[in-house]
Amino acid sequence: MHIFITGATGLIGQHLCPFLTHHHSVTVLSRNPTKANVLLGHKINAVTNIEAVDFNNVDVVINLAGEPIVNKRWSDKQKSIIRDSRIELTKQISAAIAASNTPPHTFISGSAVGFYGRQGITPIDEENNKPHDEFSHQLCKDWENAALAAQSTSTRVCLLRTGIVLAKKGGALSKMLPAFKLCLGGPIANGEQGMSWIHIDDMTQLILFIIKHKNMTGPINATAPNPVSSKVFSKSLGKALSRPALIPMPELVLKLLMGEMADLLITGQYVFPQKALEHNYRFHFSDIDSALESLV
């Protein structure tokens, strides 16, 4: 197959590409083709703009690009950057697919569990139709709608509602480890908010699984089947590191440090991957203890 991927040099993309290039022809969208070749190897074909891609000869599109959501405080300017980096690119891809005579049969486009907004302790799966209306929901909703514009009898659209991706290098875990290694880690606020996580190995394997299973479509929760509270996550990470994890991060301090973005950590969801389970995807890491032990 010929696979076109955006965001290939990000956390998920770097882990996914070796699996793709092993069996398929892969074209990567990158502002820096030299960097992409260094990170991903010379089997990929790196292009700098979508116009360089003939979508009539593409079988699968995997769209993972987007400005990191937690790198900077959410000023109005930063919110626009976050939105545009996801939505405008996705609109371009959808338009290119729609204009093709023989379009890709599969379009897998990124989203996040932020689609659901804060949900307290209520268990959430793909059938949930009561999202809490806040910035993360509006961002994911508009991002998903941009992808759904490509849907047709020729092209199925799969929306990856991704949780917290846990990996050895990069992502959320690398930001948490320094404090925990110094015995300064602990739960956030009251520790009861849900953390819907997924091991990087399952993240990559689930994408490959979706490519193969052509009856999967629409929203797909990319999360492990056992979400945990912040308190349980902290305890498990401390255990994996053989460190205590007792120092909580107060809500007020987080809000002072991060502003509105702190809501991502203070609130949360308990998200379940119902579609993946119904299609018999077998998670390699279904519990937080084994996931963190494998990574740290």
TAFEN-V110530 format. One record per residue. N is the residue number from 1. RES is the residue in one small letter. PHI is phi in whole degrees, -180 to 180 (999 if undefined). OMEGA is omega as a letter, one per 30 degrees, with the letter a starting at -180 (* if undefined). Layout:
BEGIN
n->[N | N]
res->[RES | RES]
phi->[PHI | PHI]
omega->[OMEGA | OMEGA]
END
This chain:
BEGIN
n->[1 | 2 | 3 | 4 | 5 | 6 | 7 | 8 | 9 | 10 | 11 | 12 | 13 | 14 | 15 | 16 | 17 | 18 | 19 | 20 | 21 | 22 | 23 | 24 | 25 | 26 | 27 | 28 | 29 | 30 | 31 | 32 | 33 | 34 | 35 | 36 | 37 | 38 | 39 | 40 | 41 | 42 | 43 | 44 | 45 | 46 | 47 | 48 | 49 | 50 | 51 | 52 | 53 | 54 | 55 | 56 | 57 | 58 | 59 | 60 | 61 | 62 | 63 | 64 | 65 | 66 | 67 | 68 | 69 | 70 | 71 | 72 | 73 | 74 | 75 | 76 | 77 | 78 | 79 | 80 | 81 | 82 | 83 | 84 | 85 | 86 | 87 | 88 | 89 | 90 | 91 | 92 | 93 | 94 | 95 | 96 | 97 | 98 | 99 | 100 | 101 | 102 | 103 | 104 | 105 | 106 | 107 | 108 | 109 | 110 | 111 | 112 | 113 | 114 | 115 | 116 | 117 | 118 | 119 | 120 | 121 | 122 | 123 | 124 | 125 | 126 | 127 | 128 | 129 | 130 | 131 | 132 | 133 | 134 | 135 | 136 | 137 | 138 | 139 | 140 | 141 | 142 | 143 | 144 | 145 | 146 | 147 | 148 | 149 | 150 | 151 | 152 | 153 | 154 | 155 | 156 | 157 | 158 | 159 | 160 | 161 | 162 | 163 | 164 | 165 | 166 | 167 | 168 | 169 | 170 | 171 | 172 | 173 | 174 | 175 | 176 | 177 | 178 | 179 | 180 | 181 | 182 | 183 | 184 | 185 | 186 | 187 | 188 | 189 | 190 | 191 | 192 | 193 | 194 | 195 | 196 | 197 | 198 | 199 | 200 | 201 | 202 | 203 | 204 | 205 | 206 | 207 | 208 | 209 | 210 | 211 | 212 | 213 | 214 | 215 | 216 | 217 | 218 | 219 | 220 | 221 | 222 | 223 | 224 | 225 | 226 | 227 | 228 | 229 | 230 | 231 | 232 | 233 | 234 | 235 | 236 | 237 | 238 | 239 | 240 | 241 | 242 | 243 | 244 | 245 | 246 | 247 | 248 | 249 | 250 | 251 | 252 | 253 | 254 | 255 | 256 | 257 | 258 | 259 | 260 | 261 | 262 | 263 | 264 | 265 | 266 | 267 | 268 | 269 | 270 | 271 | 272 | 273 | 274 | 275 | 276 | 277 | 278 | 279 | 280 | 281 | 282 | 283 | 284 | 285 | 286 | 287 | 288 | 289 | 290 | 291 | 292 | 293 | 294 | 295 | 296]
res->[m | h | i | f | i | t | g | a | t | g | l | i | g | q | h | l | c | p | f | l | t | h | h | h | s | v | t | v | l | s | r | n | p | t | k | a | n | v | l | l | g | h | k | i | n | a | v | t | n | i | e | a | v | d | f | n | n | v | d | v | v | i | n | l | a | g | e | p | i | v | n | k | r | w | s | d | k | q | k | s | i | i | r | d | s | r | i | e | l | t | k | q | i | s | a | a | i | a | a | s | n | t | p | p | h | t | f | i | s | g | s | a | v | g | f | y | g | r | q | g | i | t | p | i | d | e | e | n | n | k | p | h | d | e | f | s | h | q | l | c | k | d | w | e | n | a | a | l | a | a | q | s | t | s | t | r | v | c | l | l | r | t | g | i | v | l | a | k | k | g | g | a | l | s | k | m | l | p | a | f | k | l | c | l | g | g | p | i | a | n | g | e | q | g | m | s | w | i | h | i | d | d | m | t | q | l | i | l | f | i | i | k | h | k | n | m | t | g | p | i | n | a | t | a | p | n | p | v | s | s | k | v | f | s | k | s | l | g | k | a | l | s | r | p | a | l | i | p | m | p | e | l | v | l | k | l | l | m | g | e | m | a | d | l | l | i | t | g | q | y | v | f | p | q | k | a | l | e | h | n | y | r | f | h | f | s | d | i | d | s | a | l | e | s | l | v]
phi->[999 | -106 | -116 | -109 | -132 | -110 | 71 | -69 | -91 | -80 | -56 | -70 | -59 | -65 | -80 | -79 | -57 | -59 | -70 | -73 | -70 | -65 | -122 | -130 | -84 | -125 | -109 | -119 | -89 | -151 | -71 | -131 | -56 | -63 | -63 | -61 | -67 | -66 | -77 | -111 | 95 | -93 | -77 | -82 | -109 | -94 | -125 | -100 | -151 | -65 | -61 | -81 | -106 | -93 | -69 | -67 | -111 | -109 | -94 | -136 | -113 | -121 | -109 | -117 | -73 | 163 | -57 | -53 | -81 | -114 | -78 | -138 | -60 | -83 | -73 | -59 | -64 | -68 | -60 | -65 | -63 | -61 | -66 | -64 | -65 | -98 | -74 | -65 | -65 | -64 | -61 | -63 | -65 | -61 | -64 | -67 | -65 | -63 | -86 | -83 | -78 | -125 | -71 | -56 | -79 | -138 | -125 | -100 | -121 | -65 | -155 | -157 | -65 | -59 | -53 | -79 | 64 | -67 | -134 | 63 | -100 | -69 | -66 | -124 | -129 | -65 | -81 | -59 | -124 | -127 | -68 | -83 | -78 | -149 | -58 | -63 | -67 | -61 | -60 | -68 | -62 | -68 | -63 | -66 | -63 | -62 | -73 | -64 | -63 | -89 | -70 | -159 | -67 | -96 | -129 | -94 | -114 | -115 | -109 | -84 | -85 | -87 | -90 | -76 | -86 | -100 | -143 | -66 | -125 | 86 | 75 | -65 | -62 | -65 | -77 | -84 | -58 | -55 | -65 | -67 | -66 | -92 | 65 | -109 | -86 | 176 | -68 | -96 | 52 | -82 | 80 | -93 | -67 | -76 | -120 | -96 | -117 | -152 | -72 | -58 | -64 | -71 | -61 | -70 | -68 | -67 | -63 | -62 | -64 | -65 | -59 | -74 | -98 | -75 | -92 | -86 | -157 | 73 | -65 | -136 | -75 | -96 | -141 | -69 | -75 | -131 | -64 | -133 | -78 | -58 | -64 | -67 | -60 | -62 | -63 | -67 | -67 | -61 | -63 | -63 | -94 | 57 | -132 | -70 | -138 | -116 | -92 | -74 | -98 | -63 | -59 | -61 | -64 | -60 | -66 | -67 | -76 | -117 | 67 | -60 | -59 | -61 | -58 | -61 | -95 | -78 | -104 | -179 | -146 | -105 | -99 | -116 | -87 | -60 | -64 | -61 | -69 | -63 | -93 | 68 | -71 | -103 | -71 | -74 | -128 | -103 | -123 | -67 | -62 | -69 | -63 | -71 | -61 | -72 | -101 | -118]
omega->[l | a | l | a | l | a | a | a | l | a | a | a | a | l | a | a | l | l | a | a | l | a | a | l | a | l | a | l | a | l | a | a | l | l | a | l | l | a | a | a | a | l | a | l | a | l | a | l | a | a | a | a | l | a | l | a | l | l | a | l | l | a | a | a | l | l | l | a | a | a | a | l | a | l | l | l | a | l | l | l | l | a | a | a | l | a | a | l | a | l | l | l | l | l | l | l | a | a | a | l | l | a | l | a | a | l | l | a | a | l | a | l | l | l | a | a | a | a | l | a | l | l | a | l | a | a | a | l | l | l | l | a | l | a | a | l | a | l | a | l | a | l | l | l | l | l | a | l | a | a | l | l | a | a | l | l | l | a | a | l | a | l | l | a | a | a | a | a | l | l | a | a | a | l | a | a | a | a | a | l | l | a | a | a | l | a | l | a | a | l | a | a | a | l | a | a | l | l | a | l | l | l | a | a | l | l | l | l | l | l | a | a | a | l | l | a | l | a | l | l | l | a | l | a | a | l | a | l | l | l | a | l | a | l | a | l | l | l | a | a | a | l | l | a | a | a | a | l | a | a | a | a | l | a | l | a | a | a | a | a | l | l | l | a | a | l | a | a | l | a | a | a | a | a | l | a | l | l | l | l | l | a | l | l | a | l | a | a | a | l | a | l | a | a | a | *]
END
